Amino acid sequence: NNLIEFLHALQYSRDHDVPLGIMSGSWAMRVLLKMWMAIQENNEEQWIDRFERAFCVKILKDEEELESLGYENVIRMETRDLFVYKTQTSLNDYLGVQGDNL
């Protein structure tokens, strides 16, 4: 279910034209590390950079980093809300975007 929630978070970000931030140590990071790429100790920064570019997200170290970026209206969503999120885009567009994500 967490993978679905992550994919819905990506879709929500796209639908509402808002950046998606992922907090280091969060459930989302744990899912991403298991599903996509393992971080090797000597290249964590490279992995983060590649991941951010590939998924158009920002991985945040902590709340202080989030505050330093200057976002005024941070949207925080519960996993259950992400799980049931339904996009208004066409099915073809949705499937294309999610296919690219996977």
VEXKE-922490 format. One record per atom (N, C-alpha, C): y, x, z; atom name; residue number from 0; residue in three letters. Coordinates in steps of 0.02 Angstrom, whole numbers, plus 50000, padded with zeros to 5 digits. Layout:
N
+-------+-------+-------+------+-----+------+
:     Y :     X :     Z : atom :  nr : rest :
+-------+-------+-------+------+-----+------+
:     Y :     X :     Z :   CA : NUM :  Ala :
...
+-------+-------+-------+------+-----+------+
end
This chain:
102
+-------+-------+-------+------+-----+------+
:     Y :     X :     Z : atom :  nr : rest :
+-------+-------+-------+------+-----+------+
: 49940 : 50041 : 50000 :    N :   0 :  Asn :
: 50000 : 50000 : 50000 :   CA :   0 :  Asn :
: 50063 : 50042 : 50000 :    C :   0 :  Asn :
: 50062 : 50100 : 50033 :    N :   1 :  Asn :
: 50122 : 50142 : 50035 :   CA :   1 :  Asn :
: 50142 : 50167 : 49967 :    C :   1 :  Asn :
: 50094 : 50179 : 49923 :    N :   2 :  Leu :
: 50111 : 50199 : 49855 :   CA :   2 :  Leu :
: 50148 : 50143 : 49819 :    C :   2 :  Leu :
: 50126 : 50082 : 49827 :    N :   3 :  Ile :
: 50160 : 50024 : 49798 :   CA :   3 :  Ile :
: 50231 : 50020 : 49826 :    C :   3 :  Ile :
: 50239 : 50030 : 49890 :    N :   4 :  Glu :
: 50305 : 50027 : 49921 :   CA :   4 :  Glu :
: 50351 : 50081 : 49893 :    C :   4 :  Glu :
: 50324 : 50141 : 49883 :    N :   5 :  Phe :
: 50365 : 50195 : 49854 :   CA :   5 :  Phe :
: 50386 : 50177 : 49783 :    C :   5 :  Phe :
: 50339 : 50152 : 49743 :    N :   6 :  Leu :
: 50356 : 50133 : 49675 :   CA :   6 :  Leu :
: 50407 : 50076 : 49673 :    C :   6 :  Leu :
: 50401 : 50029 : 49720 :    N :   7 :  His :
: 50451 : 49976 : 49724 :   CA :   7 :  His :
: 50519 : 50003 : 49746 :    C :   7 :  His :
: 50519 : 50053 : 49789 :    N :   8 :  Ala :
: 50583 : 50084 : 49808 :   CA :   8 :  Ala :
: 50616 : 50117 : 49748 :    C :   8 :  Ala :
: 50577 : 50151 : 49707 :    N :   9 :  Leu :
: 50604 : 50179 : 49645 :   CA :   9 :  Leu :
: 50633 : 50124 : 49600 :    C :   9 :  Leu :
: 50596 : 50069 : 49594 :    N :  10 :  Gln :
: 50619 : 50014 : 49552 :   CA :  10 :  Gln :
: 50682 : 49982 : 49581 :    C :  10 :  Gln :
: 50684 : 49972 : 49647 :    N :  11 :  Tyr :
: 50744 : 49943 : 49679 :   CA :  11 :  Tyr :
: 50804 : 49987 : 49665 :    C :  11 :  Tyr :
: 50796 : 50052 : 49672 :    N :  12 :  Ser :
: 50850 : 50099 : 49658 :   CA :  12 :  Ser :
: 50875 : 50092 : 49587 :    C :  12 :  Ser :
: 50829 : 50086 : 49540 :    N :  13 :  Arg :
: 50847 : 50079 : 49470 :   CA :  13 :  Arg :
: 50881 : 50011 : 49458 :    C :  13 :  Arg :
: 50852 : 49958 : 49485 :    N :  14 :  Asp :
: 50879 : 49890 : 49474 :   CA :  14 :  Asp :
: 50950 : 49883 : 49501 :    C :  14 :  Asp :
: 50964 : 49915 : 49557 :    N :  15 :  His :
: 51029 : 49906 : 49590 :   CA :  15 :  His :
: 51075 : 49965 : 49580 :    C :  15 :  His :
: 51054 : 50013 : 49539 :    N :  16 :  Asp :
: 51095 : 50071 : 49523 :   CA :  16 :  Asp :
: 51121 : 50107 : 49585 :    C :  16 :  Asp :
: 51074 : 50120 : 49631 :    N :  17 :  Val :
: 51090 : 50156 : 49692 :   CA :  17 :  Val :
: 51044 : 50216 : 49698 :    C :  17 :  Val :
: 51069 : 50271 : 49726 :    N :  18 :  Pro :
: 51025 : 50329 : 49735 :   CA :  18 :  Pro :
: 50972 : 50315 : 49787 :    C :  18 :  Pro :
: 50915 : 50346 : 49779 :    N :  19 :  Leu :
: 50860 : 50338 : 49826 :   CA :  19 :  Leu :
: 50852 : 50402 : 49866 :    C :  19 :  Leu :
: 50857 : 50397 : 49931 :    N :  20 :  Gly :
: 50847 : 50454 : 49975 :   CA :  20 :  Gly :
: 50782 : 50446 : 50013 :    C :  20 :  Gly :
: 50747 : 50501 : 50022 :    N :  21 :  Ile :
: 50685 : 50501 : 50059 :   CA :  21 :  Ile :
: 50692 : 50550 : 50117 :    C :  21 :  Ile :
: 50683 : 50526 : 50177 :    N :  22 :  Met :
: 50691 : 50568 : 50235 :   CA :  22 :  Met :
: 50629 : 50612 : 50245 :    C :  22 :  Met :
: 50639 : 50676 : 50253 :    N :  23 :  Ser :
: 50585 : 50722 : 50266 :   CA :  23 :  Ser :
: 50548 : 50699 : 50329 :    C :  23 :  Ser :
: 50483 : 50699 : 50327 :    N :  24 :  Gly :
: 50444 : 50676 : 50385 :   CA :  24 :  Gly :
: 50431 : 50602 : 50387 :    C :  24 :  Gly :
: 50457 : 50564 : 50340 :    N :  25 :  Ser :
: 50448 : 50492 : 50338 :   CA :  25 :  Ser :
: 50381 : 50473 : 50309 :    C :  25 :  Ser :
: 50363 : 50409 : 50313 :    N :  26 :  Trp :
: 50301 : 50385 : 50284 :   CA :  26 :  Trp :
: 50301 : 50400 : 50209 :    C :  26 :  Trp :
: 50358 : 50394 : 50177 :    N :  27 :  Ala :
: 50362 : 50405 : 50105 :   CA :  27 :  Ala :
: 50345 : 50478 : 50088 :    C :  27 :  Ala :
: 50371 : 50525 : 50127 :    N :  28 :  Met :
: 50356 : 50596 : 50114 :   CA :  28 :  Met :
: 50281 : 50609 : 50123 :    C :  28 :  Met :
: 50252 : 50579 : 50174 :    N :  29 :  Arg :
: 50180 : 50590 : 50186 :   CA :  29 :  Arg :
: 50139 : 50564 : 50127 :    C :  29 :  Arg :
: 50158 : 50506 : 50100 :    N :  30 :  Val :
: 50123 : 50478 : 50042 :   CA :  30 :  Val :
: 50132 : 50524 : 49982 :    C :  30 :  Val :
: 50193 : 50547 : 49970 :    N :  31 :  Leu :
: 50208 : 50589 : 49912 :   CA :  31 :  Leu :
: 50169 : 50654 : 49914 :    C :  31 :  Leu :
: 50166 : 50684 : 49973 :    N :  32 :  Leu :
: 50130 : 50747 : 49979 :   CA :  32 :  Leu :
: 50055 : 50738 : 49965 :    C :  32 :  Leu :
: 50028 : 50681 : 49986 :    N :  33 :  Lys :
: 49957 : 50668 : 49974 :   CA :  33 :  Lys :
: 49944 : 50651 : 49901 :    C :  33 :  Lys :
: 49989 : 50614 : 49870 :    N :  34 :  Met :
: 49975 : 50587 : 49804 :   CA :  34 :  Met :
: 49994 : 50634 : 49747 :    C :  34 :  Met :
: 50047 : 50672 : 49754 :    N :  35 :  Trp :
: 50070 : 50710 : 49697 :   CA :  35 :  Trp :
: 50058 : 50784 : 49704 :    C :  35 :  Trp :
: 50097 : 50818 : 49744 :    N :  36 :  Met :
: 50094 : 50891 : 49744 :   CA :  36 :  Met :
: 50092 : 50917 : 49816 :    C :  36 :  Met :
: 50049 : 50963 : 49827 :    N :  37 :  Ala :
: 50048 : 50995 : 49893 :   CA :  37 :  Ala :
: 50101 : 51050 : 49893 :    C :  37 :  Ala :
: 50135 : 51056 : 49948 :    N :  38 :  Ile :
: 50186 : 51109 : 49955 :   CA :  38 :  Ile :
: 50151 : 51171 : 49982 :    C :  38 :  Ile :
: 50160 : 51225 : 49948 :    N :  39 :  Gln :
: 50137 : 51288 : 49974 :   CA :  39 :  Gln :
: 50195 : 51320 : 50011 :    C :  39 :  Gln :
: 50180 : 51353 : 50065 :    N :  40 :  Glu :
: 50233 : 51378 : 50110 :   CA :  40 :  Glu :
: 50285 : 51420 : 50074 :    C :  40 :  Glu :
: 50267 : 51455 : 50023 :    N :  41 :  Asn :
: 50315 : 51500 : 49991 :   CA :  41 :  Asn :
: 50359 : 51467 : 49938 :    C :  41 :  Asn :
: 50347 : 51404 : 49922 :    N :  42 :  Asn :
: 50388 : 51373 : 49870 :   CA :  42 :  Asn :
: 50412 : 51302 : 49886 :    C :  42 :  Asn :
: 50422 : 51287 : 49948 :    N :  43 :  Glu :
: 50443 : 51220 : 49968 :   CA :  43 :  Glu :
: 50508 : 51199 : 49934 :    C :  43 :  Glu :
: 50557 : 51243 : 49931 :    N :  44 :  Glu :
: 50622 : 51226 : 49900 :   CA :  44 :  Glu :
: 50613 : 51212 : 49826 :    C :  44 :  Glu :
: 50571 : 51251 : 49792 :    N :  45 :  Gln :
: 50558 : 51239 : 49721 :   CA :  45 :  Gln :
: 50525 : 51171 : 49711 :    C :  45 :  Gln :
: 50476 : 51155 : 49754 :    N :  46 :  Trp :
: 50441 : 51091 : 49749 :   CA :  46 :  Trp :
: 50491 : 51034 : 49758 :    C :  46 :  Trp :
: 50533 : 51039 : 49809 :    N :  47 :  Ile :
: 50583 : 50987 : 49822 :   CA :  47 :  Ile :
: 50629 : 50979 : 49762 :    C :  47 :  Ile :
: 50653 : 51033 : 49735 :    N :  48 :  Asp :
: 50697 : 51030 : 49677 :   CA :  48 :  Asp :
: 50663 : 50996 : 49618 :    C :  48 :  Asp :
: 50602 : 51016 : 49603 :    N :  49 :  Arg :
: 50565 : 50985 : 49547 :   CA :  49 :  Arg :
: 50552 : 50911 : 49560 :    C :  49 :  Arg :
: 50534 : 50894 : 49620 :    N :  50 :  Phe :
: 50520 : 50824 : 49637 :   CA :  50 :  Phe :
: 50582 : 50781 : 49631 :    C :  50 :  Phe :
: 50638 : 50807 : 49658 :    N :  51 :  Glu :
: 50701 : 50769 : 49654 :   CA :  51 :  Glu :
: 50720 : 50756 : 49581 :    C :  51 :  Glu :
: 50713 : 50806 : 49539 :    N :  52 :  Arg :
: 50730 : 50797 : 49468 :   CA :  52 :  Arg :
: 50682 : 50750 : 49433 :    C :  52 :  Arg :
: 50618 : 50755 : 49448 :    N :  53 :  Ala :
: 50568 : 50714 : 49414 :   CA :  53 :  Ala :
: 50576 : 50640 : 49431 :    C :  53 :  Ala :
: 50592 : 50625 : 49494 :    N :  54 :  Phe :
: 50595 : 50555 : 49515 :   CA :  54 :  Phe :
: 50666 : 50530 : 49527 :    C :  54 :  Phe :
: 50716 : 50571 : 49514 :    N :  55 :  Cys :
: 50786 : 50552 : 49525 :   CA :  55 :  Cys :
: 50797 : 50527 : 49596 :    C :  55 :  Cys :
: 50774 : 50566 : 49645 :    N :  56 :  Val :
: 50782 : 50549 : 49715 :   CA :  56 :  Val :
: 50813 : 50609 : 49751 :    C :  56 :  Val :
: 50833 : 50598 : 49813 :    N :  57 :  Lys :
: 50859 : 50652 : 49855 :   CA :  57 :  Lys :
: 50816 : 50655 : 49917 :    C :  57 :  Lys :
: 50785 : 50712 : 49930 :    N :  58 :  Ile :
: 50747 : 50721 : 49991 :   CA :  58 :  Ile :
: 50794 : 50750 : 50043 :    C :  58 :  Ile :
: 50799 : 50714 : 50098 :    N :  59 :  Leu :
: 50846 : 50732 : 50151 :   CA :  59 :  Leu :
: 50810 : 50762 : 50210 :    C :  59 :  Leu :
: 50839 : 50816 : 50238 :    N :  60 :  Lys :
: 50807 : 50850 : 50294 :   CA :  60 :  Lys :
: 50814 : 50809 : 50359 :    C :  60 :  Lys :
: 50873 : 50777 : 50368 :    N :  61 :  Asp :
: 50885 : 50740 : 50429 :   CA :  61 :  Asp :
: 50945 : 50694 : 50420 :    C :  61 :  Asp :
: 50960 : 50656 : 50472 :    N :  62 :  Glu :
: 51017 : 50609 : 50470 :   CA :  62 :  Glu :
: 51083 : 50645 : 50459 :    C :  62 :  Glu :
: 51088 : 50705 : 50487 :    N :  63 :  Glu :
: 51150 : 50744 : 50479 :   CA :  63 :  Glu :
: 51163 : 50759 : 50405 :    C :  63 :  Glu :
: 51111 : 50777 : 50369 :    N :  64 :  Glu :
: 51120 : 50790 : 50297 :   CA :  64 :  Glu :
: 51140 : 50727 : 50261 :    C :  64 :  Glu :
: 51111 : 50670 : 50279 :    N :  65 :  Leu :
: 51130 : 50607 : 50249 :   CA :  65 :  Leu :
: 51204 : 50593 : 50261 :    C :  65 :  Leu :
: 51227 : 50602 : 50322 :    N :  66 :  Glu :
: 51297 : 50591 : 50338 :   CA :  66 :  Glu :
: 51343 : 50638 : 50300 :    C :  66 :  Glu :
: 51321 : 50700 : 50290 :    N :  67 :  Ser :
: 51362 : 50750 : 50256 :   CA :  67 :  Ser :
: 51372 : 50733 : 50182 :    C :  67 :  Ser :
: 51327 : 50692 : 50154 :    N :  68 :  Leu :
: 51333 : 50673 : 50083 :   CA :  68 :  Leu :
: 51386 : 50619 : 50073 :    C :  68 :  Leu :
: 51407 : 50587 : 50127 :    N :  69 :  Gly :
: 51463 : 50540 : 50123 :   CA :  69 :  Gly :
: 51447 : 50470 : 50099 :    C :  69 :  Gly :
: 51385 : 50450 : 50099 :    N :  70 :  Tyr :
: 51368 : 50382 : 50079 :   CA :  70 :  Tyr :
: 51391 : 50334 : 50134 :    C :  70 :  Tyr :
: 51428 : 50282 : 50114 :    N :  71 :  Glu :
: 51455 : 50236 : 50164 :   CA :  71 :  Glu :
: 51409 : 50177 : 50178 :    C :  71 :  Glu :
: 51375 : 50152 : 50128 :    N :  72 :  Asn :
: 51332 : 50093 : 50136 :   CA :  72 :  Asn :
: 51260 : 50111 : 50123 :    C :  72 :  Asn :
: 51227 : 50137 : 50173 :    N :  73 :  Val :
: 51158 : 50158 : 50166 :   CA :  73 :  Val :
: 51114 : 50096 : 50176 :    C :  73 :  Val :
: 51070 : 50084 : 50128 :    N :  74 :  Ile :
: 51023 : 50028 : 50132 :   CA :  74 :  Ile :
: 50957 : 50055 : 50158 :    C :  74 :  Ile :
: 50934 : 50027 : 50213 :    N :  75 :  Arg :
: 50870 : 50047 : 50241 :   CA :  75 :  Arg :
: 50824 : 49986 : 50236 :    C :  75 :  Arg :
: 50767 : 49997 : 50206 :    N :  76 :  Met :
: 50721 : 49941 : 50196 :   CA :  76 :  Met :
: 50655 : 49954 : 50232 :    C :  76 :  Met :
: 50629 : 49901 : 50261 :    N :  77 :  Glu :
: 50563 : 49904 : 50293 :   CA :  77 :  Glu :
: 50510 : 49908 : 50239 :    C :  77 :  Glu :
: 50453 : 49938 : 50256 :    N :  78 :  Thr :
: 50400 : 49944 : 50206 :   CA :  78 :  Thr :
: 50376 : 49875 : 50183 :    C :  78 :  Thr :
: 50374 : 49826 : 50227 :    N :  79 :  Arg :
: 50352 : 49759 : 50206 :   CA :  79 :  Arg :
: 50399 : 49729 : 50155 :    C :  79 :  Arg :
: 50465 : 49743 : 50161 :    N :  80 :  Asp :
: 50513 : 49718 : 50112 :   CA :  80 :  Asp :
: 50505 : 49753 : 50045 :    C :  80 :  Asp :
: 50489 : 49817 : 50047 :    N :  81 :  Leu :
: 50476 : 49854 : 49985 :   CA :  81 :  Leu :
: 50412 : 49829 : 49952 :    C :  81 :  Leu :
: 50362 : 49814 : 49992 :    N :  82 :  Phe :
: 50298 : 49792 : 49966 :   CA :  82 :  Phe :
: 50306 : 49727 : 49926 :    C :  82 :  Phe :
: 50347 : 49681 : 49950 :    N :  83 :  Val :
: 50354 : 49616 : 49917 :   CA :  83 :  Val :
: 50412 : 49614 : 49868 :    C :  83 :  Val :
: 50448 : 49670 : 49859 :    N :  84 :  Tyr :
: 50505 : 49671 : 49813 :   CA :  84 :  Tyr :
: 50482 : 49653 : 49742 :    C :  84 :  Tyr :
: 50520 : 49608 : 49711 :    N :  85 :  Lys :
: 50506 : 49588 : 49642 :   CA :  85 :  Lys :
: 50568 : 49603 : 49599 :    C :  85 :  Lys :
: 50557 : 49642 : 49548 :    N :  86 :  Thr :
: 50611 : 49659 : 49502 :   CA :  86 :  Thr :
: 50626 : 49601 : 49455 :    C :  86 :  Thr :
: 50687 : 49599 : 49430 :    N :  87 :  Gln :
: 50706 : 49549 : 49381 :   CA :  87 :  Gln :
: 50701 : 49575 : 49309 :    C :  87 :  Gln :
: 50681 : 49638 : 49301 :    N :  88 :  Thr :
: 50675 : 49666 : 49235 :   CA :  88 :  Thr :
: 50614 : 49637 : 49200 :    C :  88 :  Thr :
: 50612 : 49646 : 49135 :    N :  89 :  Ser :
: 50555 : 49620 : 49097 :   CA :  89 :  Ser :
: 50492 : 49658 : 49116 :    C :  89 :  Ser :
: 50436 : 49626 : 49104 :    N :  90 :  Leu :
: 50372 : 49657 : 49120 :   CA :  90 :  Leu :
: 50362 : 49721 : 49080 :    C :  90 :  Leu :
: 50382 : 49721 : 49017 :    N :  91 :  Asn :
: 50375 : 49782 : 48976 :   CA :  91 :  Asn :
: 50416 : 49839 : 49004 :    C :  91 :  Asn :
: 50478 : 49826 : 49025 :    N :  92 :  Asp :
: 50520 : 49878 : 49053 :   CA :  92 :  Asp :
: 50490 : 49903 : 49119 :    C :  92 :  Asp :
: 50469 : 49856 : 49161 :    N :  93 :  Tyr :
: 50440 : 49873 : 49226 :   CA :  93 :  Tyr :
: 50379 : 49918 : 49217 :    C :  93 :  Tyr :
: 50334 : 49898 : 49173 :    N :  94 :  Leu :
: 50273 : 49937 : 49162 :   CA :  94 :  Leu :
: 50289 : 50006 : 49133 :    C :  94 :  Leu :
: 50338 : 50009 : 49089 :    N :  95 :  Gly :
: 50358 : 50074 : 49061 :   CA :  95 :  Gly :
: 50385 : 50121 : 49114 :    C :  95 :  Gly :
: 50428 : 50096 : 49157 :    N :  96 :  Val :
: 50457 : 50137 : 49210 :   CA :  96 :  Val :
: 50403 : 50159 : 49259 :    C :  96 :  Val :
: 50361 : 50112 : 49281 :    N :  97 :  Gln :
: 50310 : 50130 : 49330 :   CA :  97 :  Gln :
: 50259 : 50177 : 49299 :    C :  97 :  Gln :
: 50244 : 50169 : 49235 :    N :  98 :  Gly :
: 50199 : 50215 : 49201 :   CA :  98 :  Gly :
: 50228 : 50285 : 49200 :    C :  98 :  Gly :
: 50293 : 50290 : 49188 :    N :  99 :  Asp :
: 50326 : 50356 : 49190 :   CA :  99 :  Asp :
: 50323 : 50386 : 49259 :    C :  99 :  Asp :
: 50331 : 50345 : 49310 :    N : 100 :  Asn :
: 50329 : 50370 : 49379 :   CA : 100 :  Asn :
: 50260 : 50398 : 49398 :    C : 100 :  Asn :
: 50209 : 50366 : 49372 :    N : 101 :  Leu :
: 50142 : 50389 : 49388 :   CA : 101 :  Leu :
: 50123 : 50447 : 49345 :    C : 101 :  Leu :
+-------+-------+-------+------+-----+------+
end
